[in-house]
Amino acid sequence: MDQERDKLLILEPDPLVTRAVELAAAKLDLQPVSATDGWDAIQMLEKGEYIAVVVDCNVPRHSGDGLLRYIWEEFGEESLDRVLVLVPDEETAARLGTGKLHTIRRSEPIESLASAIRGCEPRH
């Protein structure tokens, strides 16, 4: 019987970036699960457990910022350490990366994405 893999929640509207994150998750033996929008991501978090969350803050319907606020309010500030925020540029990364948030540019190669995701996983 196959052991269930840890799941990685992805909230990213660009299919090419989503695919890159999925490939990075595969390198870490994580099961990628994509949300269609912020509300979908919140419902998924309410129903299941995810090892980490990768989110673009500029997502239609319910912004990625709203998802971050939800995670912080529902699971506590320490839970933000398990979130990787995809950003468009270094300026945004510098602005968001001042607290517990992990950030990475959306255009980074798959190996860099995998490394960043690994940095969000809880330590066993």
C-alpha positions in Angstrom: 0.0 0.0 0.0 1.4 3.4 -1.0 2.1 5.9 1.8 0.2 9.1 1.4 2.5 12.0 0.6 2.5 15.3 2.4 0.5 17.9 0.5 1.6 21.3 -0.7 -1.2 23.8 -1.3 -0.6 26.1 -4.3 -2.5 29.3 -5.0 -1.1 30.8 -8.2 -3.2 32.0 -11.2 -0.5 31.6 -13.8 -0.5 28.0 -15.2 3.2 28.1 -16.1 4.2 29.2 -12.6 1.9 26.6 -11.1 3.5 23.9 -13.2 7.0 25.0 -12.0 5.8 24.8 -8.4 4.3 21.4 -9.1 7.7 20.2 -10.5 9.5 21.6 -7.5 7.0 19.8 -5.2 7.7 16.6 -7.0 11.5 17.0 -6.4 10.6 17.0 -2.7 8.1 14.1 -2.9 5.2 16.4 -2.0 1.7 16.1 -3.5 0.8 19.4 -5.1 -2.8 20.6 -4.7 -3.9 23.7 -6.6 -6.6 26.1 -5.4 -8.5 28.1 -8.0 -8.7 31.2 -5.9 -8.4 32.5 -2.4 -11.8 31.2 -1.2 -11.0 27.8 -2.6 -7.7 27.8 -0.8 -9.3 28.7 2.5 -11.9 25.9 2.1 -9.0 23.4 1.4 -7.2 24.5 4.5 -10.3 24.0 6.5 -10.7 20.4 5.2 -7.1 19.1 5.2 -3.6 19.4 6.3 -0.8 20.8 4.2 2.9 20.7 4.9 3.3 24.2 3.4 1.4 26.8 1.3 2.7 28.6 -1.8 0.8 31.7 -2.6 0.8 34.6 -5.1 -0.5 37.6 -3.3 -2.2 38.9 -6.5 -4.9 36.3 -6.9 -8.4 36.9 -8.3 -11.6 36.9 -6.1 -10.0 36.7 -2.6 -6.5 38.0 -2.6 -3.5 36.2 -1.5 -3.2 38.8 1.2 -6.6 37.7 2.5 -5.4 34.1 2.5 -2.3 35.2 4.5 -4.5 37.0 7.0 -6.8 34.0 7.3 -3.8 31.7 8.0 -2.4 34.1 10.6 -5.8 34.5 12.3 -6.8 30.8 12.3 -3.5 29.1 12.9 -1.4 31.7 14.6 1.6 33.8 13.5 4.0 30.9 13.7 2.0 29.2 10.9 3.3 31.9 8.5 6.7 30.2 8.7 5.1 27.4 6.5 4.1 29.9 3.7 6.1 30.8 0.6 5.0 34.0 -1.1 5.6 34.3 -4.8 6.5 37.9 -5.7 7.1 39.7 -9.0 10.4 41.4 -8.1 13.1 42.0 -5.5 11.4 45.2 -4.2 8.3 43.3 -3.2 10.4 40.5 -1.7 12.2 42.9 0.5 9.0 44.5 1.6 7.3 41.2 2.5 10.4 39.4 3.7 10.8 41.5 6.8 8.8 39.2 9.1 8.2 35.5 9.1 7.2 35.3 5.5 9.4 33.4 3.1 9.5 35.0 -0.3 10.8 34.1 -3.8 10.5 35.7 -7.2 7.9 33.9 -9.4 10.5 33.6 -12.2 13.1 31.5 -10.2 14.2 28.2 -11.6 12.5 24.9 -10.3 15.6 24.0 -8.2 15.4 27.4 -6.4 11.6 26.9 -5.8 12.2 23.5 -4.4 14.9 24.8 -2.0 12.5 27.6 -0.9 9.7 25.2 -0.3 12.0 22.9 1.7 12.7 26.0 3.9 9.0 26.2 4.7 8.5 22.6 5.8 8.3 21.9 9.5 11.4 20.3 11.0 10.9 16.7 12.1 
